[in-house]
């Protein structure tokens, strides 16, 4: 607990605008490690309709280890949502260090014959074969965030709009450049893990939208969704671009390191847009004392929704507000833009 409190204190110093030394920030993440807020889970207090207790559902769950705040929030949200239902038993298996280890753990889970499996894979392409195996064994799979390429590998897939994140970030930057009268802006981009399809989709949405306005990315670096890598890549990008007008960082967790590098370099001539919508990022935007002026959402509350969907699938129910009798095959959550003007409305959703 002391380490958690210490990390939180360091984060507050950084996001509050103080020039914090880089070394003190490398273990930090942007997310509180406490239970999710009520807004991130579905209230089942009024147990009517689909929320009313029904047939027992055993949900197997696997997600990568919580090496940063967004992943930690995914697991916390899933657990909290499962606990909200009296008819759900939650069985979590360790994901291991890579896709192969997660595959092995999930194979063991199949042997336990859960009703449904909810999975955030290390890599959707590498875990596609597991999805096919589970579905063939009669266990529906709810895939979360990192897409399976084969539609037969999942019963339902829920994820954020990665392409839409890039569009939203670019739209904000384009609007701000027009307001400032900047006709040929120098724009930087710090992406996440380039081998992931979701990162590629984010960058494509960003570049496509900028191109439509006659803009382009001057320098792009790929980080690893971690504080350390965010700081390292930002330092190199800042050296490559001695002047910059705007920067999009794909992930608010690695954004802790990005802001550390910016503070170290003493740079403030540009605006920055984040990604995901962490609590600390939202508070920083509200305070308006750093270059971070907006973030585009990619909420880990999708894990709560995945558990609710898995329960409905396990009980052979559809979504009560839809006419169809079954849960949809694919659900993509829209990416919204959080600015100082609307940050108070989104604060409850920050992770």
N, C-alpha and C positions, 0 to 999 in steps of 0.2 A: 504493500500500500504506500510506503514511503516513496518508492521509486515512481509509482504512478503520480502521486501528488507533486513530486519534484519535476517530472516531465510536464505536467500540466502547467506548473508555474513558469517553466521555460517557454512553453508555447505562448502563454499570455504575454510574456515580455516581448517576444518576437512580434506577435500580431498587434501588440499595442504600439509598435513602432520603434522600440528601443533597439539600439545597435548591439545585438547579442552576438557573442563569439560563436564561430561556426562549430567548434568542438562540442559546445553545450547543447547543440540541437540535433545531433545525429541520431539519437535514440528516440526522438519525439515523433508523435503522429498527431494528426489533427483531431482525432476523435476521443471523446470521453469514453472510458472503458466501463462505464456504469450501464445499468439496464436501459433499454431504449425508452424514449418518451412515449406516452400513450398515442401520440399522433402517428407513430411508426408501426403500430400494430392495430389490428381490427378489434374494436370493442365487442365482446360477446356477452356483455352484462344483461342485455334484454334478449334472452334466449328464445327468439321466435323465428319461424321460417327455417332457413338453412342453418342458422346459428343454434337452433335447438338441438340438444344432444340426440345422437342417432347411433347408427351402427359403429362399433369400435373400428378405428383405423390405426394401423401401425405404420408410421412414416419413418423410413430410413433416410438419413441425411449425411451429406459429406460436402465439405468446402475446404479450400486450402487453409493452412495455418495462418493465424492472424498476424502477418508480418507488417501490416499497416491498418489504419483505422477503418477504412471502408470494408475490408474483409472481416475485421472484428465485428463490425456492426451487422454484417450479413448473418453471421452465426448467432449473435445476440438476439437479433430480430426473429430469426427462425425459432429459436428456443422459446422466446417469450410468447410468440403466437401459438406454438404448439401447447404451451402450458395454459393458454386461455381457453382451450377446449377440453371438456371433461371426457370426451370420447376419443381423444388422440393420445397414442403412446409414441414418444419420440425416441428414436434410436440413432445416435450419432456415431459415425466411424471416422477414425483419423484419416486425413487425406494423404499424409506422407509428404516427402520433399519434392516430388515430381509426379508427372502423369502416370508413370509406371507403378509407383507406390500406391497412388490413389486407386488405380485399376485393381491392384491386388486386394486392397481393403474392401473395395466394392464387390468383388467377386465373393468374398466371405459373407458380405451382407446379403447377397442373393440367396445364399444357402439358408439364411434365417427367414426367408420368405416374408418380407414386410408387405403390407398392402400396396404401398406406393413408395417410390424413392424420389427424393428431392436432391438435386445435385448441382453444385457449382464446380465445374471441372477446372483442373489446372489448365487444360487446353481442350477446347471443344473438338478439334479434329482428332486428337490422340485418344480421347475418351469416347469417340463415336461408336467404336466396336462394343464398348460396355453397354451403351444405350441399346444397341441392337440385341445384345445378349439378354438384358433384363426384360425388354419388351417381348422377346421370343419366349421367355420363361413365364409370361403372363403377369409381369410386374410393371405397371405403368410408370413411366419416368417423367418427372417434371424437371426440365432442364432450366438452369438459372444463369443468366448473364452471358456466358461464353457459349456461343451457338454450336450445335451439332450440324454438320453439313448435310446429313441424311435425315430427312423428315421421318423416316421409319424408326429412328433411334429415340424418339420421344413421343409421349402422349400430348404434352403441352410444353411450350417453351415461352418463358417470360424474360424479357430483358429490357434494358433502357434503349433509347434511340441514339445510337452512337453517331450515325451520320448526322442526325438532328442536333447533337451537341456541337459538332463542328459548324453547322449552319448557324445555330444560335450565337456562338462565340463570334463568328465572322460578322453577323448582322449587327451585333453590338459595336464591334470595332468600326465597321463601315459608318454607322450612324455617328459615332463620336468623331471620326475623322472629318466627316462632312460639317459637323458643328464647329470644329476647330479650323476648318478651311484648309486641311492638309490634303493635297491632291495626289501626292505620290508617297504614301507613308512607308516607312521601313518597319516591317512586321516580323517578329520572331515567333517561333513555336517550339515548345518543349512537350514532346509527345510522351506516351507511356511505352510499354513493351512492344517493339515493332513487329515481333513474330506473332502477336495476337491479332486476329481479324478485327476485333473491336477498335484497336488503335488505328489500323489502316482505314476503317470506316470513318473514324473521327477526323483524321487528317484529310480524307477525301472531301467530306462535307465542308471542312474549313477552306480548303483550296478552291473547290468548285464555287463556293459562294463569294470568296474574295475575287476570283477571276471574273465573275459576272459584273463586278463593280470596277473592274480594271485594276485590281490590286493583286499582289502576290506575296508569298512568304520569302523573306530575304535570307533567313537562316533557320534551319530546323535541327533540333537535337532530340534524340530518343533516350528517355530515362527509364526507370524500372518501377515506377509507382512507389518509390521509397524516398525518404528524406535525404539520405546520402547521395543517391543518384541524381535527385532533383538539384541539389546544391552543386554537384560536380558539373552537370550538363549546363546549368544556368551560368556558372562561372565562365565556361568556354564560350557560350553564346554571347555573353556580355563583352568578352574580349573580341569576338568576331564582329560585333556590331557596336562600335564606340558611340553611335547615336541610334536611337530607336524611338518609334512612335507608339507601338503597341506590341503586346506579348500575350499569346495564349498558352497557358499551362494546362494540360489535359486533366490533371488530378490534384485535388486540394491536399492530399497527404504529401505527395512529393513537393507540393507548393510551399511547405514549411521550409524545405531546403532551398527552393528557388528564392523565396523572400530573404533567407539568410545571405545568399550570394549577392542579392541586390543591395542589401544593407551594407555588406562588406565593401562592395564596389562604390558605395555612395551615389548610386544612380536613382534618379527620380523624374527623368524627363519624359517618361512614357506611361501609358496605362496598361494594366494587366487584367486579364480575365482568367478565372480559375475554372475548375471542373469538378462536379459531383455535388457540392453543396454542403460541406462540413459545417459544424456549429461554429468552429473558430473562424472559418472563412466568412461566414455570414456576419459574425460579430465584428470582424475587421472591416468589412464593407460598411457596416453601420457606423463605425467609429470614423471612417474616412480619413485616416492618417497614414496610409501607405499607398503604394501604387496600385494595389488590388482594388478595383472598382466594381467588379461584377464576377459572378460565377454561374455556370450553366449546370442544371441539375442532372444527376444520375443517382437517384436515391437508393440506398440499401434497404429501404422499406419494401422493395420488390421481393425480399426473402420472406417477409411476413405474408405477402400476397401468395407466394409460391406454396407456403404451408396451407393456407386457406383453400387454394385450388386443389392441392393434393388431397385434402380431406373430402372435398366435394366429389372428386374423381373416385376416391375409395368408397364413397357412399352412393355412387351412381346418380349423382345430382348435377343439375346445371346451375348456372348463375341466376339468381332470382330476378334480376332486373333485365335479363335477356329472354326472348321468346324461345330460343332453342333449348333443347332438353339436355345438352351436353356442354361441358366447359370448352371454350374455344381452343383451337390447336396452337395458335400463336398470339401472343400479347406483347405489344411494344409500347413502352411508357414514354410519353412525350418529354422532351427536354425543355425546361423553362429557364428564363434568365432572371437571376436575383441581383438587384441593384440596391443602392441606398434607399431608393423610394419605396421598395416593396419588401425589404429585408425583414421587417417586423412580422410580416405575414408568414414568412417562411422559416422563422427562427425555430418554431416548434418541430419542424421536420429535419433540422440539422442533426447530423449524427456525430 
